[in-house]
Amino acid sequence: MARPPHRRFDLIAFDWDGTLYDSTGLIVQCIQSACADLGTAVPSVSDAAYVIGLGLHDALKHAAPGLPPERYPELGNRYRHHYFARQDDLVMFDGTLPMLQALKARNHLLAVATGKGRRGLDEALAHSQLHGMFDATRTADETAGKPHPLMLQQLMAQLGVPPERTLMIGDTTHDLMLARNAGTARVAVSFGAHEPSAFAEHEPLFVAHSTDELHRWLLEHA
């Protein structure tokens, strides 16, 4: 694939929740409701938000440390119950679709690297304007979860792009650590699950405070 001389990255991988979709609040509420259903301590908003981006098993283990491990599947089922009942309420962040369309027009390869499960991502894609937008996707239940680099390594291998030509974008330190572990550049967004004060140690190229700001940066620097 010929690339324009000004383009720095051939592959741009996005996290999903809190990066493309405004889903942080719903996920926090579903984690809290699932814990309440099982009678275990309900995590605070900040503690529940921290685990967003991890695979479901790891997320629930961190969110409900007092729950016996044999009950994690039950907790996961309750989380899914609450989430799928309300997932149709979710919306993309304003400006997401034009941003992705502009990147496709410049012949960037686009991917999703998410802590969601395959069922959840496929349902979200099937019912959104982003169906068919991505060249490849990986979910935490079909590979190693963040921040292990395997998810991003598999995407790069599938699409034939080396780490130095790949950019990862996400809203959590888990996303930035994933990228760092995989040897790729990284950009953070401040409007998702994690406080931007935690980003600096992971050396993102940029921290965007809106999707429009991210769009402008990508068109100039990616």
C-alpha positions in Angstrom: 0.0 0.0 0.0 1.6 3.3 -1.1 1.5 5.9 1.6 1.7 9.7 1.4 5.1 10.9 2.5 3.6 13.1 5.2 1.9 10.2 7.0 3.6 8.8 10.1 1.3 5.9 10.9 -0.2 3.3 8.7 -2.3 1.6 11.4 -4.4 3.5 14.0 -5.9 1.3 16.7 -8.6 2.6 19.0 -9.9 1.5 22.3 -13.7 1.3 22.3 -15.4 2.3 25.6 -14.6 5.8 26.7 -12.6 6.5 23.5 -15.1 6.1 20.7 -18.3 5.5 22.7 -19.5 7.4 25.7 -20.0 4.3 27.8 -17.9 4.9 31.0 -20.9 5.9 33.2 -23.0 2.9 32.1 -20.2 0.4 32.7 -19.6 1.9 36.2 -23.3 1.5 37.0 -23.4 -2.0 35.7 -20.4 -3.1 37.7 -21.9 -1.5 40.8 -25.3 -3.2 40.2 -23.7 -6.6 39.6 -21.8 -6.3 42.9 -25.0 -5.3 44.7 -26.8 -8.2 43.2 -24.3 -10.6 44.8 -24.2 -8.9 48.1 -20.5 -8.0 47.9 -19.1 -4.5 48.6 -20.1 -2.0 45.9 -17.0 -0.2 44.5 -16.9 3.6 44.3 -17.3 5.3 41.0 -13.5 5.8 40.7 -12.7 2.2 41.6 -15.2 0.9 39.1 -14.0 3.3 36.4 -10.4 2.2 37.0 -11.0 -1.3 35.8 -12.6 -0.3 32.5 -10.4 -1.5 29.6 -9.4 -4.7 31.4 -10.8 -8.0 30.3 -14.1 -8.8 32.2 -12.6 -11.4 34.5 -9.7 -9.1 35.6 -12.0 -6.1 35.8 -14.5 -7.8 38.1 -11.7 -9.4 40.2 -10.3 -5.9 40.9 -13.8 -4.3 41.4 -14.9 -7.0 43.9 -11.8 -8.2 45.7 -13.8 -9.6 48.6 -15.8 -12.0 46.4 -14.6 -15.7 46.3 -13.1 -16.5 42.9 -15.6 -19.2 42.3 -18.3 -16.6 42.1 -16.6 -14.4 39.4 -18.6 -16.1 36.6 -21.8 -15.3 38.5 -20.7 -11.7 38.9 -19.8 -11.6 35.2 -23.2 -12.8 34.3 -24.9 -10.2 36.4 -22.8 -7.5 34.8 -23.7 -8.7 31.3 -27.4 -8.8 32.3 -27.3 -5.1 33.3 -25.1 -4.0 30.4 -27.0 -5.7 27.6 -30.3 -4.4 29.0 -29.1 -0.8 28.5 -26.5 -0.9 25.7 -28.9 0.7 23.2 -28.7 3.8 25.3 -25.0 4.3 24.4 -23.9 6.9 21.8 -20.7 7.7 20.1 -18.8 10.8 21.2 -19.7 13.7 18.9 -17.3 13.9 16.0 -16.3 10.2 16.1 -17.8 9.2 12.7 -16.3 12.1 10.7 -12.9 11.5 12.3 -12.8 7.9 11.3 -14.1 8.7 7.8 -11.4 11.2 7.4 -8.7 8.7 8.5 -10.1 6.1 6.1 -10.0 8.7 3.3 -6.3 9.1 3.9 -5.9 5.3 3.6 -5.0 4.6 7.3 -5.8 1.1 8.4 -8.1 1.2 11.4 -8.5 -1.3 14.2 -10.2 -1.8 17.6 -8.3 -3.2 20.6 -10.8 -3.5 23.4 -11.4 -5.0 26.8 -14.9 -5.8 25.6 -15.9 -9.4 24.8 -16.4 -10.5 21.2 -20.2 -10.7 21.6 -20.4 -7.2 23.0 -18.2 -5.7 20.3 -20.0 -7.5 17.5 -23.4 -6.4 18.8 -22.1 -2.8 19.2 -20.7 -2.8 15.6 -23.8 -4.3 14.1 -26.0 -1.6 15.6 -23.8 1.4 15.0 -22.7 3.6 12.1 -19.2 2.1 12.5 -20.1 -1.3 11.0 -17.5 -2.1 8.3 -15.3 0.8 9.4 -12.5 -1.3 10.9 -10.0 -3.5 9.1 -9.4 -5.7 12.2 -10.6 -6.0 15.8 -9.5 -7.8 18.9 -11.3 -8.4 22.2 -10.1 -9.4 25.6 -11.8 -12.8 25.6 -10.0 -14.0 22.4 -6.5 -12.9 23.3 -4.5 -11.6 26.3 -6.1 -8.7 28.0 -4.6 -5.3 28.4 -1.9 -4.3 29.3 -0.4 -7.4 27.8 0.9 -6.5 24.3 -0.5 -9.6 22.5 -3.8 -7.9 21.4 -2.0 -5.2 19.6 0.7 -7.5 18.3 -1.9 -9.7 16.7 -3.5 -6.7 15.0 -0.2 -5.5 13.6 0.6 -9.0 12.4 -2.8 -9.4 10.7 -2.5 -6.1 8.9 1.2 -6.3 8.2 2.2 -3.1 10.0 5.3 -2.8 12.2 5.2 -1.2 15.6 6.9 2.0 14.5 4.1 2.6 12.0 1.3 1.9 14.5 -0.5 4.3 16.9 -2.8 3.2 19.8 -5.4 5.6 21.1 -7.3 5.1 24.4 -8.7 6.7 27.5 -7.0 4.6 30.2 -3.6 3.8 31.5 -4.3 0.2 30.5 -4.4 1.3 26.8 -1.2 3.3 27.1 0.6 0.4 28.8 -0.6 -1.9 26.1 0.9 0.3 23.5 4.1 0.8 25.4 4.5 -2.9 25.9 3.9 -3.5 22.2 6.5 -0.9 21.2 4.0 1.5 19.5 3.3 5.2 19.8 0.3 6.2 21.9 -2.2 9.0 22.3 -4.6 9.5 25.2 -8.1 11.0 25.5 -9.1 12.7 28.7 -12.8 12.3 28.4 -13.1 8.6 29.3 -12.5 6.4 32.4 -9.1 7.5 33.8 -7.9 10.8 35.1 -5.5 12.5 32.7 -3.1 13.2 35.5 -2.1 9.5 35.4 -1.1 9.6 31.7 2.2 11.4 31.8 4.3 8.5 33.1 3.2 6.5 30.0 4.5 9.2 27.6 1.6 9.7 25.2 2.4 11.8 22.2 -0.7 13.9 22.9 -3.6 14.1 25.3 -6.8 15.1 23.5 -9.6 16.8 25.5 -12.3 16.3 22.9 -12.9 14.2 19.8 -12.6 17.3 17.6 -9.2 18.0 19.2 -8.1 14.4 18.6 -9.3 14.7 14.9 -7.3 17.8 14.3 -4.2 16.3 15.9 -4.4 13.1 13.8 -4.8 15.0 10.6 -1.7 17.1 11.3 0.5 14.5 13.0 -0.6 11.0 12.2 
